[in-house]
Amino acid sequence: MERSIFKNFEKRHCRFKMKSGKEVFGIMWEESSTDNKFRYYFSSSGDYQRLKNRLQTALYAIYPLDLNEIVYAEVIAS
């Protein structure tokens, strides 16, 4: 997936199909890192909300994401 296409799905609850054939549901987002590169992450919508609200007592399941692994994406809720 290209970064320009990724922007249509960023921070929205989606269904993703990966190259491996797996289907996952959740939210993906981008964070800038050093030297003007970007890193991409994925988590469930609940974990993303807890992270966004900075609930310090919560445990988050956040996974690094390679955009090249996504073959299909569909927004299922905004």
C-alpha positions as CSV (number, residue, x, y, z in Angstrom):
1,M,0.0,0.0,0.0
2,E,1.3,3.4,-0.9
3,R,1.5,6.1,1.8
4,S,-1.0,8.3,-0.2
5,I,-3.5,5.5,-0.1
6,F,-2.8,4.8,3.5
7,K,-3.9,8.3,4.4
8,N,-7.5,7.4,3.4
9,F,-7.5,4.7,6.1
10,E,-5.4,6.2,8.9
11,K,-7.0,6.4,12.3
12,R,-10.2,4.8,11.1
13,H,-11.6,1.4,12.1
14,C,-10.9,-0.9,9.1
15,R,-10.7,-4.4,7.8
16,F,-7.4,-5.3,6.3
17,K,-6.3,-8.2,4.2
18,M,-2.7,-9.1,4.4
19,K,-0.4,-10.8,1.9
20,S,-0.4,-13.9,4.1
21,G,-4.2,-14.2,3.6
22,K,-5.1,-13.1,7.1
23,E,-7.9,-10.6,7.7
24,V,-7.5,-8.2,10.6
25,F,-9.7,-5.6,12.1
26,G,-8.4,-2.4,13.8
27,I,-6.8,0.9,13.4
28,M,-3.5,1.8,11.8
29,W,-1.6,5.1,12.1
30,E,1.7,6.7,11.3
31,E,4.3,8.2,13.5
32,S,7.3,10.2,12.4
33,S,10.7,9.0,13.4
34,T,14.2,10.4,13.0
35,D,15.6,11.4,9.6
36,N,12.1,12.3,8.2
37,K,11.0,8.6,7.9
38,F,7.7,7.3,9.1
39,R,6.8,4.2,11.1
40,Y,3.4,2.5,10.9
41,Y,1.5,0.8,13.6
42,F,-1.7,-1.3,14.0
43,S,-3.8,-2.1,17.0
44,S,-7.4,-2.9,17.9
45,S,-9.7,0.0,18.2
46,G,-10.0,-0.4,21.9
47,D,-6.2,-0.4,22.4
48,Y,-5.9,2.6,20.1
49,Q,-8.4,4.5,22.2
50,R,-6.6,3.7,25.4
51,L,-3.3,4.8,23.9
52,K,-4.9,8.0,22.6
53,N,-6.3,8.8,26.0
54,R,-3.0,7.9,27.6
55,L,-4.4,5.5,30.2
56,Q,-1.3,4.7,32.0
57,T,-2.6,1.6,33.7
58,A,-3.7,0.0,30.5
59,L,-1.7,-2.6,28.5
60,Y,-1.6,-2.0,24.8
61,A,-1.2,-4.5,22.0
62,I,0.5,-2.3,19.4
63,Y,2.2,-3.9,16.4
64,P,4.6,-2.5,13.9
65,L,3.1,-2.5,10.4
66,D,4.7,-2.8,6.9
67,L,2.5,-1.1,4.4
68,N,3.7,-3.5,1.7
69,E,2.0,-6.3,3.5
70,I,-1.5,-4.9,3.1
71,V,-3.3,-5.9,-0.1
72,Y,-6.8,-4.6,0.7
73,A,-8.3,-2.2,3.2
74,E,-11.9,-1.2,3.8
75,V,-13.3,1.3,6.3
76,I,-16.0,-0.3,8.4
77,A,-16.6,2.6,10.9
78,S,-15.3,6.2,11.1
